């Protein structure tokens, strides 16, 4: 599976609606994963910094594709991924954002025009909004659209995508620097790291013991397209699972790529105690009952116990200002009230 599809699909799209799964005590006093029950999701909103962002421009940075880019005006910002959109809003520049990628699912951005088609950028749509700066990832495409935006004279900064908890700080700092709000970037970094550390401190102590670590398989599901994939080493979920005191079952079973098609054999080898899915993906297969109909799932320990962890598509793999919420939800659903 191409990396661009992993980023576009796994991070994303569509509104985070429908069935999710949550932890609930089931009589087991061990810190293992809990059985899934229906739950209400928290409002899908970002939390901008309370201090005002004051851009110091011009700002010259080296784009991830090696180009030197000078940003002179942040009055009309177009972020081309959901995670970048989230970052710009949280840094306090939300009023300057004039468009969104379809993966920007949070409430503050929902009324902005979408400038992507099936995750591909529409250069015409972007340019029609007269942006003063465009932000993209190395996975953003097609290349022709990126070239067209640059050829029009619009400053376009490309960033490396965040793929783990270690990328949270450099990602925030890079975006803040490009927009001339490094002070806000430093403040947001401190807040984000403090919140992530607080969640980590609350992880049940028993989860740190190797023999009790739950094995969790990350499944990417799109039932309407008959896409059923098992996450491996490069899926983007490993860092979260390991921070939560769990084992990435796909990675540990030897899957070196990002995703591989689900087979009964692959799931049997992974032997997950719990399954991690995106909310929209779970909805696309008609909830937990539908998930158990995917070949091999019902026969796993997770399937037998209906142990499913569900987190919103638009935030799960962002590795940004709301990652503490993702980690907290993951921990709560895996361990419930266990300490």
NORNORDA-V931952 format. One line per field, one symbol per residue. ss: DSSP state (H for helix, E for strand, C for the rest). A space follows every 50 residues. Layout:
BEGIN
ss->???
END
This chain:
BEGIN
ss->CCHHHHHHHHCCCCCCCCCCCECCCCCCCCCCCCCCECCCCCCCCCCCCC CCCCCCCCEEEECCCCCEEEECCCCCEEECCHHHHHHHHHHHHHHHEEEE CCCCCCHHHCCCCECEECCEECHHHHHHCCCCEEEEECCCCCHHHHHHHH HCCCEEEEECCCCCCCHHHHHHHHHHHHCCCHHHHHHHHHHHHHHHHHHH HCCCHHHHCHHHCCEEEEEEEEHHHCEEEEECCCCCCHHHHHHCCCEEHH HHCCCCCCEEECCHHHHHHHCCCEEEEEHHHHHHCCHHHHHCCCCCCCCC HHHHHCCEEEECCCCCCCCCCCHHHHHHHHHHHHHCCCC
END
